[in-house]
Amino acid sequence: MTNVLDPIPTWVIMLVSALLIFAMSEAGFRLGERRGKVPEGKDPSWLLEASAYTMLALLLGFSFSMALGRYDARRGTFLREANAIATAFLRAQLLDLKTRSTIQTDLRAYVGERLDFARADAAPQQRATADDNSAKLQRDMWSLAMRAAARDVHSTMVPLFVASLNDVINLSTEERAVLTNHIPDVVIVWLLLIALIASIMMGYGFGREGRRALVVKGVFAVMVSLVFGLVLDLDRPQRGIIRVNLSSMQRMQRMQQSIENATATSPAP
């Protein structure tokens, strides 16, 4: 299921979060100011304020851990998929000349579709198109591999290619899962709610002490919004500053082309 927050740019969420947190701290200040001034440290509301800060810190740390784990999973899966495609491309040279040529052409097109799939984090339609095209190429290559196996049931070469092609198909499913697996919206919403409660209590404490502390409240709002942005950036690896490195797949494209150029006129194995 697609998260509601997915289409919203990260900077918009950060900006709205910072404004809301600052506004709530100002509202807390006005509420505390109405209650009357007390000596610094004598208002018991600081206990609730400390609890809110502690809960916010725990939730932010938990969310960061979730986002970092998902980022690492995407990076690892993408690298394994690139290696699997490279292995399948090399083992395709064990097939007869006609099948090899078709398979390698399909694999070259397949790499392009997988790159489009990985890049389309904020474009569901583009991702779905790339995924459909990848699935069609998988079916075509699998059909060719099965026909090659049927022609020579005693071959020891074809099963090697079939095994590598099977890895390619399995890893595409795994990549689909890790690329579409994001932190649930409810976690982000609860983080924001806890941050708002903490900001209200902070403002309330300043109001009871008679200190407006605009700079402190502004810095707090910016810091929390920056952490939100970091968590979301890690959770959306192809949309912000922190992105999964796609160079392994791009290097493989160049490797494919160089091998095809070198073996274009070579006889079948």
Buried (B, 14 or more C-beta within 10 A) or exposed (E): EEBEBBEEEBEEBBEBBBEBBBBBBBBBBEBBBEEEEBEEEEBEBBEBBEEBBEBBEEBBEBBBEBBBEBBBBBBEBBBBBBBBBBBBBBBBBBBBEEBBBBBBBBBBBBBBBBBBBBBBBBBEEBBEBBBEBBEBBBEBBBEBBEEBBEEEEEBEBBEBBBEBBBBBBEBBEBBBEBBBEBBEBEBBEBBBEBBBBBBBBBBBBBBBBEBBBEEBBBEBBBEBBEBBBBBBBBBBBBBBEBBBEBEBBEEBBEEBEEBBEEBEEEEEE
